């Protein structure tokens, strides 16, 4: 990856001949085992035209691992959904079923909300 001007941190331009720019590096994604992760399961209706959805938040891992977990949840619940912005959306109110699936996979799960 070439060092471009867009990735410079803190300094736009320097007149010093000896100055070295600091560049942004791609952040390293943390990986945690399922036993070490605490996931929050909640129900959401906001911005969904009154339709319910189950949210799974708190996952720490790569985007591919998040999508894989979402695929497992969608398949076992028999509904649609997606994974984006570090959370999983499952269509419908499937909180109890999602909690059982995640606990059987080894995750620590807490229910959030009423």
Secondary structure by P-SEA (a helix, b strand, c coil): ccccccccccccccccccbbbbbbccbbbbbbccccbbbbbbccccccccbbbbbbccccccaaaaaaaaaaaaaaaccccccccccccccccaaaaaaaaaaaabbbbbbccc
